[in-house]
Amino acid sequence: MKSSTFRNFSCCAIAVAAFGALAGCAIGAQEASESNAEALSSKCAPSVPAALAVPDGNKVAFFFDATGVQIYACTKVGTSFSWVFQAPEATLLNRGGQVAGTHVVGPTWQANDGSKVVGAKLAGVGVDTTAIPWLLLKALSNEGDGRMAQVTYIQRLDTAGGIAPAAEECSAGTVGKIARVDYAATYFFYEASEGNSDGPSSCE
C-alpha cells in the first residue's frame, strides 16, 4: 500500500487550518508532506499545526498506516436528525505493509503482541474538507508489556476520507441507519524521552 503520507490533499485547506495564510499555500503543503515523509523514514517528529504538537519530553517511537472505516449512525438529536460518530474500525499496517494491529472503539489501538493504548482527544485540525481532521490524543491507559505499553501521545495525520454522509441522508425515515465510510490515516505513537523508544525526537 502506498504510504498515506503521499495522498493528495487540498492545498489551501491545509494552509488555512495549519498555517493561517492563503499566501504560500502550495509551498506550505509541500513542506508539510516532505517533512512527514522524512518522519516516516527516520522517526523524527512530523510537521503538524501548532495545536497538534506533542509536548516536550516525548519522542516518536513508531508509526502505523491505517485503512478501514469510520462508523456513523443516523440519530435523532432533539428535534433534528444527524449522523453521530460511533467508532473507528481499521487495520494497522507497518512500513512493510504487513498487518501490525487494529484500531477500534475507545479509541483503542492494539498491537499484534496484545498490548493496547486507549486515548482521549486533545485537539483536532481540519486540513481537507473531504477528509476527517488530523488529531492529537493523549494516552489514558496502557495494557500489556508490548509495543503500546509506553505510548504517551498519538497523532492521527495525513487523513483521507472518513467524513459523515451528507446531512440530508439522515431523516426520520432513516433513524438507526449505519454508515461505514472508508478512510485512511497515519498514526504516530510517542513515548516519554526516557522510555524504550529507539528513535530521535526531531530531525536536524
N, C-alpha and C positions, 0 to 999 in steps of 0.2 A: 504494500500500500504506500502510495506516495505520502510523504510526511505532510501533516496538516499545516506546517509552517509555510508551505508554498502554495496554499489555497489563495484564490483571488478574493480580495476584499474591496469594499467601496472606499476609495482613497479619501475622499473628502469627509466621509463619516468618521474615519479614523482620525483625521486631522482635527475635526471639531471636538470629538469626545476626548481624545488623548492629548492634544496639543493646544486646543482652543484657538486655532487660527486656520483660515482657509488658505492663506498665502503659504506657499511651500508645501502644499498638501502632498504632491507626488513624492517629493524628497523625503518628507516625514514618514510616509507609509513604507517607502523603500528601505529607509534606515531601520525602522522597526522590524521589518521582515528579515533584513540581513542580520540584525542583532539577535533575533530569536533563532535564526538558523545557526549562528555561532554558538548560542547556548545549547542547542540540540546536539551539537557535535562535541562540545567541550565542558558542559555542565556549568558554564558561567550563568549569572543571573540574566534572565531575558529582559528585553526592553518593554516596559509597560507604562501606562499612565501613572502619575504620582499616587493616585488613590489606591492603586493595586500593588504598591511596593511593599515587600516583606520587611518587617522591622530589622534593624541591625542585630547582629548576634545569631543570625540564621544564614544558611547557605544551601544552594541547590544540592540535593542528594541524588535524584534521578527523575526521569520523566517517562510518561507513557502517552502514546496517542490513544484516542478512544473513538469508537464508532458504535452507534446504537440509536436509541430513540429517547425523546423527551415525551412523557405521557401526560396528557391533559384530559380533564373530564368537563363536560358541559354541565354547568351548575347554576341553580337559581340563587342569586345573591340579592336579598331584599326583594325589590320589585323588578329587577333586571336579570339578565342571563349572561353568563360569561364563561370562558374557558379557564379552569383553575388547574394550575400545575399540580401533578400528583407525585411523580417520581422520575428519575432517570433510569435507564436500563441499557448498559453499554458494556462492551468488551474492551479491556485494556490491552494494548499491544506494545511490545518492546521495540527497540530500534531495528531489530531484525525482522519485525512483522509477526513474531510469534505471540500467542496469547499469554499474557502475563498476569491477568486477574480480571476482576469485574467491578462495575460501578453501579450501585443500586440506591434505593431509598435511604435517607438518613440526613444528608448524603453520606454514603459509605463507600470506601474504596477497599477492596480485598485483594491481596496478592495471592498468587498460586500457593505460597507457603502457608496460607491460612491466617496470616496477620491482617489486621484491619485498622483503619482510621476513620473516625466519624468527624465531620467538620461542620462549622457554622459560618454562614456568610458574614463577612465584614464589610465588603464593598463590591460594587458592580459598575461597569462602564460599557455602554453600548457603542460599539465601533462599526457596526454594519447593520443596517435596518433589516437585512434579510437573515440575520443570524442572532442567536441568543447572546447575551452580554458576556464579556470577559469578567471573571470574578476573582476576588481574594477571599479565602476561607481560613479560619483558624481551627486547629485540631482541638476537639472537645474531649476525645477519648481515643486510646490506642489499645489494641488487643493482640496478644501473641508475641513471639520473640523474633519475628521475621522482618521483612522489608518495611512494613508500615509501622513498626514498633516505636520508632523515634521521630516520626513525622510531626512537625510543629505547625506548618502552614502549607496550603495548597493554592495554586493559581490555575484557573481554567482560562486558557488563552487560545488564540487562533481558531475561533469557533466558526462553524459553517452549519446553516440550517437550524432546526430545532424550535423555531418560533411557533406560538399557538396558531391554530387555524383562524380564519377571518371571523370577526365578531358576529357577522350576520349568519354564520353557520351554527350558532348556538341559540336556541329559542325554546319556547315552551314545549314544542314538539320533539325536541332532541335532548332534553334533560337526561342526564345519565350516560349519554353517548361518550365513548372513549376515543381519543385521537392519539395515535402513536406516530410522532413526527421524527423523521430521520435527522440525525445530527452527527457532527464530528468535532473533536476538540483535541487539544494537547493539555495534559495536566502535569504541572511541575510540582514536585514534592520537595519540601525543605526540612532540614533538621537543624538543631542547635549547632553552632560552630564547633563546640567541643564534643559533639556526638560522633557517630560512626560513619558520617559521610566521607567519601573519598574524593570529592570534587571541590574546586575552588569556588569562592563566594562571588567573584566578579572577574571580568576579563580585563586585562591590562595590556 
